[in-house]
Amino acid sequence: MRVVALLVLACACQGPLASDAEVCRDVVRRLCSSRCAVADAKLGLTMNSDCNMQLTTAAGCEVDSFTFEGAGTNRNDFLSCRLPIIRTGDHIDQVPACEDVEDMFRGCPSMAQFYGGPP
């Protein structure tokens, strides 16, 4: 009975789902704020790159109408791939550890191609 009560409480505390564009841009925000060497290498970023613009443009999520389906990606798979970079916290301003960024790319190499990295 306690388990059911905890599940109900957990579900009641969740807000509305973030849009696909917001989720996509959240990953960009986290990658750009971390500026880990592995992300820069995987995504072809340089010190002079406008990280945010380069990644959102490559993914197509600079527009609010972006959808993962339209980008040929499954939302649930994307959310699963994103898990390592929200390990330290899911707050919007949380900067992921470089080890977590590396784990994301190791577990989901498709994330680099999604954000415009070389194949």
DSSP file (Angstrom, degrees, kcal/mol; ACC not computed):
  #  RESIDUE AA STRUCTURE BP1 BP2  ACC     N-H-->O    O-->H-N    N-H-->O    O-->H-N    TCO  KAPPA ALPHA  PHI   PSI    X-CA   Y-CA   Z-CA
    1    1 A M     >        0   0    0      0, 0.0     4,-2.2     0, 0.0     5,-0.2   0.000 360.0 360.0 360.0 -39.7    0.0    0.0    0.0
    2    2 A R  H  >  +     0   0    0      1,-0.2     4,-2.6     2,-0.2     5,-0.2   0.889 360.0  54.8 -63.0 -38.3    2.8    2.4    0.8
    3    3 A V  H  > S+     0   0    0      1,-0.2     4,-2.4     2,-0.2    -1,-0.2   0.925 108.1  48.4 -61.3 -44.3    4.4    1.7   -2.6
    4    4 A V  H  > S+     0   0    0      1,-0.2     4,-2.5     2,-0.2    -1,-0.2   0.918 111.2  50.4 -61.8 -43.7    1.1    2.7   -4.3
    5    5 A A  H  X S+     0   0    0     -4,-2.2     4,-2.4     1,-0.2    -1,-0.2   0.898 110.7  49.2 -62.1 -40.9    0.9    5.9   -2.2
    6    6 A L  H  X S+     0   0    0     -4,-2.6     4,-2.6     2,-0.2    -1,-0.2   0.893 110.7  50.3 -66.0 -39.4    4.5    6.8   -3.1
    7    7 A L  H  X S+     0   0    0     -4,-2.4     4,-2.4     2,-0.2    -2,-0.2   0.918 111.2  48.2 -64.4 -42.8    3.8    6.2   -6.8
    8    8 A V  H  X S+     0   0    0     -4,-2.5     4,-2.2     1,-0.2    -2,-0.2   0.923 113.4  47.9 -62.5 -44.0    0.7    8.4   -6.7
    9    9 A L  H  X S+     0   0    0     -4,-2.4     4,-1.2     2,-0.2    -2,-0.2   0.909 111.4  50.3 -64.0 -42.8    2.6   11.1   -4.9
   10   10 A A  H  < S+     0   0    0     -4,-2.6     4,-0.4     1,-0.2     3,-0.3   0.911 112.7  46.4 -63.0 -42.6    5.5   11.0   -7.3
   11   11 A C  H >< S+     0   0    0     -4,-2.4     3,-1.0     1,-0.2    -1,-0.2   0.866 108.7  55.6 -68.5 -35.0    3.2   11.2  -10.3
   12   12 A A  H 3< S+     0   0    0     -4,-2.2    -1,-0.2     1,-0.2    -2,-0.2   0.767 103.2  56.6 -68.8 -24.5    1.2   14.1   -8.8
   13   13 A C  T 3< S+     0   0    0     -4,-1.2     2,-0.3    -3,-0.3    -1,-0.2   0.574  86.5  97.6 -85.2  -8.6    4.4   16.1   -8.4
   14   14 A Q    <   -     0   0    0     -3,-1.0     3,-0.1    -4,-0.4    -3,-0.0  -0.583  63.3-147.6 -82.0 141.1    5.4   16.0  -12.0
   15   15 A G        -     0   0    0     -2,-0.3     3,-0.1     1,-0.2    -1,-0.1  -0.139  43.8 -53.4 -89.0-167.6    4.5   18.9  -14.2
   16   16 A P        -     0   0    0      0, 0.0    -1,-0.2     0, 0.0     3,-0.1  -0.325  69.6 -90.4 -67.1 153.0    3.5   18.8  -17.9
   17   17 A L        -     0   0    0     -3,-0.1     2,-0.1     1,-0.1     3,-0.1  -0.354  42.6-114.1 -61.7 140.1    5.9   17.1  -20.2
   18   18 A A        -     0   0    0      1,-0.1    -1,-0.1    -3,-0.1     5,-0.0  -0.484  37.3-105.3 -70.7 147.8    8.6   19.3  -21.7
   19   19 A S     >  -     0   0    0     -2,-0.1     4,-2.3     1,-0.1     5,-0.2  -0.272  28.1-108.8 -68.5 162.3    8.2   19.7  -25.5
   20   20 A D  H  > S+     0   0    0     46,-0.3     4,-2.6     1,-0.2     5,-0.2   0.897 121.4  53.0 -58.6 -40.7   10.6   17.9  -27.8
   21   21 A A  H  > S+     0   0    0     45,-0.6     4,-2.5    43,-0.4    -1,-0.2   0.909 108.7  49.3 -62.8 -41.6   12.3   21.2  -28.6
   22   22 A E  H  > S+     0   0    0      2,-0.2     4,-1.9     1,-0.2    -1,-0.2   0.895 112.1  47.8 -65.3 -40.0   12.8   22.0  -24.9
   23   23 A V  H  X S+     0   0    0     -4,-2.3     4,-1.7     2,-0.2    -2,-0.2   0.929 113.0  48.4 -65.8 -45.2   14.3   18.6  -24.2
   24   24 A C  H  X S+     0   0    0     -4,-2.6     4,-1.6     1,-0.2    -2,-0.2   0.918 113.9  46.2 -60.4 -45.1   16.6   18.9  -27.2
   25   25 A R  H  X S+     0   0    0     -4,-2.5     4,-2.8     1,-0.2    -1,-0.2   0.794 105.4  61.3 -70.7 -27.9   17.7   22.4  -26.2
   26   26 A D  H  X S+     0   0    0     -4,-1.9     4,-2.3     2,-0.2    -1,-0.2   0.917 104.7  47.9 -63.4 -42.2   18.2   21.2  -22.6
   27   27 A V  H  X S+     0   0    0     -4,-1.7     4,-2.8     2,-0.2     5,-0.2   0.912 111.8  50.6 -63.8 -41.4   20.9   18.8  -23.8
   28   28 A V  H  X S+     0   0    0     -4,-1.6     4,-3.0     2,-0.2     5,-0.3   0.940 109.5  50.5 -59.2 -47.9   22.5   21.6  -25.8
   29   29 A R  H  X S+     0   0    0     -4,-2.8     4,-2.0     1,-0.2    -2,-0.2   0.907 113.0  46.1 -57.6 -44.3   22.5   23.9  -22.8
   30   30 A R  H  X S+     0   0    0     -4,-2.3     4,-1.7     2,-0.2    -1,-0.2   0.917 114.5  46.5 -67.2 -43.9   24.1   21.2  -20.7
   31   31 A L  H  X S+     0   0    0     -4,-2.8     4,-2.2     1,-0.2     5,-0.4   0.917 114.9  46.8 -65.0 -42.4   26.7   20.3  -23.3
   32   32 A C  H  < S+     0   0    0     -4,-3.0    -1,-0.2    -5,-0.2    -2,-0.2   0.838 111.8  50.1 -71.4 -32.2   27.6   23.9  -24.0
   33   33 A S  H  < S+     0   0    0     -4,-2.0    -1,-0.2    -5,-0.3    -2,-0.2   0.826 114.1  45.0 -75.1 -29.3   27.9   24.8  -20.3
   34   34 A S  H  < S-     0   0    0     -4,-1.7    -2,-0.2    -5,-0.2    -1,-0.2   0.875  79.6-170.2 -79.2 -37.5   30.2   21.8  -19.6
   35   35 A R     <  -     0   0    0     -4,-2.2     2,-0.2    -5,-0.2    -3,-0.1   0.892  18.4-178.7  43.0  49.9   32.4   22.4  -22.7
   36   36 A C     >  -     0   0    0     -5,-0.4     4,-2.5     1,-0.1     3,-0.3  -0.500  36.7-121.8 -75.6 145.8   34.1   19.0  -22.1
   37   37 A A  H  > S+     0   0    0      1,-0.2     4,-2.5     2,-0.2     5,-0.2   0.867 112.1  55.4 -57.2 -38.7   36.9   18.0  -24.4
   38   38 A V  H  > S+     0   0    0      2,-0.2     4,-2.6     1,-0.2    -1,-0.2   0.902 109.6  46.1 -64.6 -39.7   35.0   14.8  -25.4
   39   39 A A  H  > S+     0   0    0     -3,-0.3     4,-2.3     2,-0.2     6,-0.3   0.928 112.0  50.7 -67.7 -44.6   31.9   16.8  -26.4
   40   40 A D  H  X>S+     0   0    0     -4,-2.5     5,-2.3     1,-0.2     4,-0.8   0.920 114.5  44.6 -58.7 -43.2   34.0   19.4  -28.4
   41   41 A A  H ><5S+     0   0    0     -4,-2.5     3,-0.5    -5,-0.2    -2,-0.2   0.930 115.5  46.0 -67.7 -45.8   35.8   16.5  -30.2
   42   42 A K  H 3<5S+     0   0    0     -4,-2.6    -1,-0.2     1,-0.2    -2,-0.2   0.810 120.8  39.2 -66.9 -29.8   32.6   14.5  -30.9
   43   43 A L  H 3<5S-     0   0    0     -4,-2.3    -1,-0.2    74,-0.2    -2,-0.2   0.411 108.0-117.1-104.6   0.6   30.7   17.6  -32.1
   44   44 A G  T <<5 +     0   0    0     -4,-0.8     2,-0.3    -3,-0.5    -3,-0.2   0.840  58.1 158.7  68.9  33.2   33.4   19.4  -34.0
   45   45 A L      < -     0   0    0     -5,-2.3     2,-0.2    -6,-0.3    -1,-0.2  -0.643  21.4-167.3 -90.8 147.0   33.3   22.4  -31.7
   46   46 A T    >   -     0   0    0     -2,-0.3     3,-1.4     1,-0.0     5,-0.1  -0.740  41.6 -97.2-120.1 173.8   36.2   24.8  -31.3
   47   47 A M  T 3  S+     0   0    0      1,-0.3     4,-0.1    -2,-0.2    -2,-0.0   0.804 126.8  49.5 -60.3 -27.8   36.9   27.6  -28.8
   48   48 A N  T 3  S+     0   0    0      2,-0.1    -1,-0.3     3,-0.0     2,-0.1   0.467  87.2 115.0 -91.5  -2.3   35.4   30.0  -31.3
   49   49 A S  S <  S-     0   0    0     -3,-1.4     2,-1.4     1,-0.1     3,-0.2  -0.384  70.3-131.1 -68.7 143.1   32.3   28.0  -32.0
   50   50 A D     >  -     0   0    0      1,-0.2     4,-3.0    -2,-0.1     5,-0.3  -0.775  31.2-169.3 -87.4  88.7   28.9   29.4  -31.0
   51   51 A C  H  > S+     0   0    0     -2,-1.4     4,-2.6     1,-0.2     5,-0.3   0.885  76.6  48.3 -51.2 -52.4   28.1   26.1  -29.3
   52   52 A N  H  > S+     0   0    0      1,-0.2     4,-2.4     2,-0.2     5,-0.3   0.932 116.0  42.5 -57.9 -50.5   24.4   26.8  -28.7
   53   53 A M  H  > S+     0   0    0      1,-0.2     4,-2.2     2,-0.2     5,-0.3   0.917 114.5  51.1 -65.1 -43.3   23.7   28.0  -32.2
   54   54 A Q  H  X S+     0   0    0     -4,-3.0     4,-2.0     1,-0.2    -2,-0.2   0.920 115.5  40.4 -61.9 -45.1   25.8   25.2  -33.8
   55   55 A L  H  X S+     0   0    0     -4,-2.6     4,-2.2    -5,-0.3     6,-0.3   0.907 116.0  47.3 -75.7 -41.4   24.1   22.4  -32.0
   56   56 A T  H  X>S+     0   0    0     -4,-2.4     4,-1.7    -5,-0.3     5,-1.2   0.893 114.9  47.8 -67.0 -36.8   20.5   23.6  -32.1
   57   57 A T  H  <5S+     0   0    0     -4,-2.2    -2,-0.2    -5,-0.3    -1,-0.2   0.925 111.3  49.9 -67.4 -44.1   20.8   24.4  -35.8
   58   58 A A  H  <5S+     0   0    0     -4,-2.0    58,-0.2    -5,-0.3    -2,-0.2   0.889 117.8  39.9 -61.8 -39.5   22.4   21.0  -36.5
   59   59 A A  H  <5S-     0   0    0     -4,-2.2    -1,-0.2    56,-0.2    -2,-0.2   0.737 106.1-128.4 -81.1 -23.5   19.6   19.2  -34.6
   60   60 A G  T ><5S+     0   0    0     -4,-1.7     3,-0.7    -5,-0.2    -3,-0.2   0.570  73.3 121.2  87.0  10.3   16.9   21.5  -35.9
   61   61 A C  T 3 < +     0   0    0     -5,-1.2    -4,-0.2    -6,-0.3   -36,-0.2   0.208  38.0  97.2 -96.5  18.0   15.5   22.2  -32.4
   62   62 A E  T 3  S+     0   0    0     -6,-0.7     2,-0.4    -9,-0.1    -1,-0.2   0.686  77.7  70.3 -73.7 -16.0   16.0   26.0  -32.6
   63   63 A V  S X  S-     0   0    0     -3,-0.7     3,-1.7    -7,-0.2     0, 0.0  -0.812  84.6-132.0-103.1 143.7   12.3   26.2  -33.6
   64   64 A D  T 3  S+     0   0    0     -2,-0.4   -43,-0.4     1,-0.3   -42,-0.2   0.712 103.4  65.3 -66.2 -20.4    9.5   25.4  -31.1
   65   65 A S  T 3  S+     0   0    0    -45,-0.1    -1,-0.3   -44,-0.1    -4,-0.1   0.441  74.2 128.7 -83.4   1.5    7.8   23.2  -33.6
   66   66 A F    <   -     0   0    0     -3,-1.7   -45,-0.6    -5,-0.1     2,-0.3  -0.267  36.1-174.6 -56.7 139.2   10.7   20.7  -33.5
   67   67 A T     >  -     0   0    0    -47,-0.2     4,-1.2     1,-0.1     6,-0.1  -0.990  32.2-134.6-133.8 147.0    9.7   17.1  -32.9
   68   68 A F  T  4>S+     0   0    0     -2,-0.3     5,-3.1     1,-0.2     3,-0.3   0.897 109.5  55.9 -63.6 -39.0   11.9   14.0  -32.4
   69   69 A E  T >45S+     0   0    0      1,-0.2     3,-1.5     3,-0.2    -1,-0.2   0.924 106.2  49.6 -59.2 -44.5    9.7   12.1  -34.8
   70   70 A G  T 345S+     0   0    0      1,-0.3    -1,-0.2     2,-0.1    -2,-0.2   0.773 110.2  51.8 -64.4 -25.9   10.2   14.7  -37.5
   71   71 A A  T 3<5S-     0   0    0     -4,-1.2    -1,-0.3    -3,-0.3    -2,-0.2   0.375 120.4-110.1 -91.1   3.4   14.0   14.5  -36.9
   72   72 A G  T < 5S+     0   0    0     -3,-1.5     2,-0.3    -4,-0.3    -3,-0.2   0.769  80.5 118.9  76.0  25.4   13.8   10.7  -37.2
   73   73 A T      < -     0   0    0     -5,-3.1     2,-0.5    -6,-0.1    -1,-0.3  -0.937  64.9-122.6-126.3 147.1   14.5   10.0  -33.6
   74   74 A N     >  -     0   0    0     -2,-0.3     4,-2.4     1,-0.1     5,-0.2  -0.771  16.1-144.1 -88.5 127.2   12.5    8.3  -30.9
   75   75 A R  H  > S+     0   0    0     -2,-0.5     4,-2.9     1,-0.2     5,-0.2   0.906  99.4  50.7 -58.2 -45.3   11.7   10.5  -27.9
   76   76 A N  H  > S+     0   0    0      1,-0.2     4,-2.1     2,-0.2    -1,-0.2   0.897 111.1  48.6 -63.7 -39.5   12.0    7.7  -25.3
   77   77 A D  H  > S+     0   0    0      2,-0.2     4,-2.4     1,-0.2    -1,-0.2   0.916 112.0  49.9 -63.7 -42.2   15.3    6.6  -26.7
   78   78 A F  H  X S+     0   0    0     -4,-2.4     4,-1.8     2,-0.2    -2,-0.2   0.928 110.4  49.3 -62.1 -46.0   16.6   10.2  -26.6
   79   79 A L  H  X S+     0   0    0     -4,-2.9     4,-0.7     1,-0.2    -1,-0.2   0.883 110.8  50.9 -61.5 -38.4   15.4   10.6  -23.0
   80   80 A S  H >< S+     0   0    0     -4,-2.1     3,-0.8    -5,-0.2    -1,-0.2   0.910 109.5  49.7 -65.1 -41.8   17.2    7.4  -22.1
   81   81 A C  H 3< S+     0   0    0     -4,-2.4     4,-0.3     1,-0.2    -1,-0.2   0.821 106.7  57.4 -64.7 -30.6   20.4    8.6  -23.8
   82   82 A R  H >X S+     0   0    0     -4,-1.8     3,-1.2     1,-0.2     4,-0.5   0.669  80.7  91.9 -74.7 -18.9   20.2   11.9  -21.9
   83   83 A L  G X< S+     0   0    0     -3,-0.8     3,-1.5    -4,-0.7     4,-0.3   0.833  77.5  57.9 -51.0 -44.0   20.1   10.2  -18.5
   84   84 A P  G >4 S+     0   0    0      0, 0.0     3,-1.0     0, 0.0     4,-0.3   0.859 104.4  52.0 -59.1 -33.0   23.9   10.3  -17.8
   85   85 A I  G <4 S+     0   0    0     -3,-1.2    -2,-0.2    -4,-0.3    16,-0.1   0.519 109.7  48.6 -85.7  -1.2   24.1   14.1  -18.2
   86   86 A I  G X< S+     0   0    0     -3,-1.5     3,-0.8    -4,-0.5    -1,-0.2   0.225  80.1 104.2-113.1  12.7   21.3   14.6  -15.7
   87   87 A R  T <  S+     0   0    0     -3,-1.0     3,-0.1    -4,-0.3    -2,-0.1   0.897  81.8  47.1 -56.9 -43.5   22.8   12.3  -13.1
   88   88 A T  T 3  S-     0   0    0      1,-0.3    -1,-0.2    -4,-0.3     2,-0.2   0.585 135.1 -38.8 -80.2  -8.3   24.1   15.2  -10.9
   89   89 A G    <   -     0   0    0     -3,-0.8    -1,-0.3     5,-0.1    -2,-0.0  -0.616  38.1-132.1 155.3 146.8   20.7   16.9  -11.1
   90   90 A D        +     0   0    0     -2,-0.2    -3,-0.1    -3,-0.1    -1,-0.1   0.340  62.9 126.1-101.1   7.3   17.9   17.7  -13.5
   91   91 A H  S >  S-     0   0    0      1,-0.1     3,-2.1    -5,-0.1    -2,-0.0  -0.397  72.3-117.7 -63.2 143.5   17.7   21.4  -12.7
   92   92 A I  T 3  S+     0   0    0      1,-0.3    -1,-0.1    -2,-0.1    -3,-0.0   0.754 112.8  47.6 -57.7 -28.6   17.9   23.5  -15.8
   93   93 A D  T 3  S+     0   0    0      2,-0.1    -1,-0.3   -60,-0.0     2,-0.3   0.374  81.5 123.6 -95.5   5.1   21.2   25.2  -14.7
   94   94 A Q    <   -     0   0    0     -3,-2.1   -61,-0.1     1,-0.1    -5,-0.1  -0.497  52.8-147.3 -70.7 128.8   22.9   22.0  -13.6
   95   95 A V        -     0   0    0     -2,-0.3   -65,-0.1   -62,-0.1   -64,-0.1  -0.859  17.3-130.0 -97.4 123.8   26.2   21.5  -15.4
   96   96 A P        -     0   0    0      0, 0.0     2,-0.1     0, 0.0   -11,-0.1  -0.377  21.9-107.9 -73.4 152.0   27.1   17.8  -16.0
   97   97 A A    >>  -     0   0    0      1,-0.1     4,-1.9    -2,-0.1     3,-0.6  -0.478  27.7-118.4 -71.3 148.6   30.4   16.3  -15.1
   98   98 A C  H 3> S+     0   0    0      1,-0.3     4,-2.5     2,-0.2     5,-0.2   0.828 115.4  59.3 -60.7 -31.6   32.6   15.5  -18.1
   99   99 A E  H 3> S+     0   0    0      1,-0.2     4,-2.1     2,-0.2    -1,-0.3   0.880 105.7  48.9 -62.9 -37.1   32.6   11.9  -17.1
  100  100 A D  H <> S+     0   0    0     -3,-0.6     4,-2.1     2,-0.2    -2,-0.2   0.881 109.7  50.9 -70.9 -38.1   28.8   11.9  -17.5
  101  101 A V  H  X S+     0   0    0     -4,-1.9     4,-2.1     2,-0.2    -2,-0.2   0.926 111.0  49.3 -62.1 -44.4   29.1   13.6  -20.9
  102  102 A E  H  X S+     0   0    0     -4,-2.5     4,-2.4     1,-0.2    -2,-0.2   0.903 109.2  52.6 -61.8 -41.3   31.5   10.9  -21.9
  103  103 A D  H  X S+     0   0    0     -4,-2.1     4,-2.8     2,-0.2     5,-0.3   0.888 106.6  53.7 -61.1 -39.6   29.1    8.2  -20.6
  104  104 A M  H  X S+     0   0    0     -4,-2.1     4,-2.1     1,-0.2     7,-0.2   0.948 112.7  42.0 -61.0 -48.8   26.3    9.7  -22.7
  105  105 A F  H  < S+     0   0    0     -4,-2.1    -1,-0.2     2,-0.2    -2,-0.2   0.856 114.7  51.5 -68.6 -34.0   28.3    9.5  -25.9
  106  106 A R  H  < S+     0   0    0     -4,-2.4    -2,-0.2    -5,-0.2    -1,-0.2   0.927 116.5  39.7 -67.0 -44.3   29.7    6.1  -25.1
  107  107 A G  H  < S+     0   0    0     -4,-2.8    -2,-0.2     1,-0.3    -1,-0.2   0.778 131.7  25.7 -75.6 -27.5   26.2    4.7  -24.4
  108  108 A C    ><  +     0   0    0     -4,-2.1     3,-2.2    -5,-0.3     4,-0.4  -0.636  61.1 172.2-138.7  76.5   24.6    6.5  -27.3
  109  109 A P  T >> S+     0   0    0      0, 0.0     3,-1.0     0, 0.0     4,-0.9   0.751  76.2  73.3 -58.7 -21.7   27.0    7.4  -30.1
  110  110 A S  H 3> S+     0   0    0      1,-0.2     4,-2.5     2,-0.2     5,-0.2   0.730  80.4  72.8 -65.2 -20.7   24.1    8.5  -32.2
  111  111 A M  H <> S+     0   0    0     -3,-2.2     4,-1.6     1,-0.2    -1,-0.2   0.873  93.8  53.5 -62.2 -35.7   23.8   11.6  -29.9
  112  112 A A  H <4>S+     0   0    0     -3,-1.0     5,-3.3    -4,-0.4    -1,-0.2   0.936 111.5  43.9 -65.3 -45.2   26.9   13.0  -31.6
  113  113 A Q  H ><5S+     0   0    0     -4,-0.9     3,-1.8     3,-0.2    -2,-0.2   0.885 108.6  58.9 -66.3 -37.1   25.5   12.6  -35.1
  114  114 A F  H 3<5S+     0   0    0     -4,-2.5    -1,-0.2     1,-0.3    -2,-0.2   0.879 108.6  45.3 -58.0 -38.5   22.1   14.0  -33.9
  115  115 A Y  T 3<5S-     0   0    0     -4,-1.6    -1,-0.3    -5,-0.2   -57,-0.2   0.127 130.4 -91.4 -96.3  20.6   23.9   17.2  -32.9
  116  116 A G  T < 5S+     0   0    0     -3,-1.8    -3,-0.2   -58,-0.2    -2,-0.1   0.578  73.5 149.5  90.6   9.7   25.9   17.5  -36.1
  117  117 A G      < -     0   0    0     -5,-3.3    -1,-0.2    -6,-0.2   -74,-0.2  -0.306  58.4 -83.7 -70.8 161.6   29.1   15.7  -35.2
  118  118 A P              0   0    0      0, 0.0    -1,-0.1     0, 0.0   -74,-0.1  -0.341 360.0 360.0 -65.5 146.8   31.0   13.8  -37.9
  119  119 A P              0   0    0      0, 0.0    -6,-0.1     0, 0.0    -2,-0.0   0.500 360.0 360.0 -66.0 360.0   29.8   10.3  -38.7
